Amino acid sequence: RKPKVEVIAGCKKTQTLHQEHKCKFLLDVSDIMWSQGNKNERIRLIKTVKSKETIVDMFAGIGYFSIFLAK
């Protein structure tokens, strides 16, 4: 899926830096879907996964969950 984005003010920049749980994602919002709605699920996973545990993220995309877990 590709989002439909229209810049309505300011510069025509669609790239943004998103920071969450000491991770930084440089995203182009016109090219990628990012849902804040999964924030609670990411927090839950971070608290659940144990050190040295192997996790497989079958649909990783941009590392929506796995990058947070790798830290």
TORVO-530832 format. One line per 5 residues: number of its first residue (from 1); their letters; for each residue x, y, z of C-alpha. Coordinates in nm, 2 decimals. Each point is the difference from the previous one (the first is absolute). Layout:
REM TORVO-530832
NUM> A> X:Y:Z ~ ... $
END
This chain:
REM TORVO-530832
1> RKPKV> 0.00:0.00:0.00 ~ 0.11:0.35:-0.07 ~ -0.15:0.29:0.19 ~ -0.15:0.30:-0.18 ~ 0.17:0.31:0.13 $
6> EVIAG> -0.06:0.36:-0.08 ~ 0.22:0.27:0.14 ~ -0.22:0.29:0.09 ~ 0.24:0.24:0.16 ~ 0.37:0.07:0.04 $
11> CKKTQ> 0.27:-0.16:-0.21 ~ -0.09:-0.30:-0.23 ~ 0.21:-0.23:0.22 ~ -0.16:-0.34:0.08 ~ 0.30:-0.15:0.18 $
16> TLHQE> -0.01:0.01:0.38 ~ 0.20:-0.14:0.30 ~ -0.21:-0.21:0.24 ~ 0.15:-0.08:0.34 ~ -0.15:-0.26:0.24 $
21> HKCKF> 0.16:-0.21:0.27 ~ 0.35:0.12:-0.08 ~ -0.04:-0.10:-0.36 ~ 0.01:0.24:-0.30 ~ -0.18:-0.06:-0.33 $
26> LLDVS> 0.05:0.23:-0.29 ~ -0.32:-0.04:-0.19 ~ -0.15:0.14:-0.32 ~ -0.37:0.02:0.08 ~ -0.09:0.01:-0.37 $
31> DIMWS> 0.16:-0.34:-0.04 ~ -0.06:-0.20:0.32 ~ -0.29:-0.08:0.24 ~ 0.08:0.06:0.37 ~ -0.27:-0.05:0.26 $
36> QGNKN> 0.03:0.15:0.34 ~ -0.29:-0.23:0.10 ~ 0.25:-0.29:0.05 ~ 0.20:0.20:0.26 ~ -0.16:-0.19:0.29 $
41> ERIRL> 0.08:-0.33:-0.17 ~ 0.36:0.10:-0.05 ~ 0.03:0.09:0.37 ~ -0.16:-0.33:0.10 ~ 0.25:-0.20:-0.22 $
46> IKTVK> 0.30:0.19:0.14 ~ -0.11:-0.09:0.35 ~ -0.08:-0.37:-0.09 ~ 0.31:-0.11:-0.20 ~ 0.29:-0.14:0.21 $
51> SKETI> 0.37:0.06:-0.07 ~ 0.15:-0.24:-0.25 ~ -0.35:-0.12:-0.11 ~ -0.04:-0.06:-0.38 ~ -0.28:0.19:-0.16 $
56> VDMFA> -0.13:-0.04:-0.35 ~ -0.19:0.29:-0.16 ~ -0.14:-0.16:-0.31 ~ -0.14:0.33:-0.14 ~ 0.27:0.24:0.12 $
61> GIGYF> -0.03:0.27:-0.26 ~ 0.20:0.28:0.14 ~ 0.06:-0.17:0.33 ~ -0.31:0.13:0.16 ~ 0.04:-0.24:0.30 $
66> SIFLA> 0.34:-0.17:-0.05 ~ 0.22:0.31:0.02 ~ -0.14:0.09:0.34 ~ 0.05:-0.36:0.11 ~ 0.36:-0.01:-0.12 $
71> K> 0.09:0.29:0.22 $
END
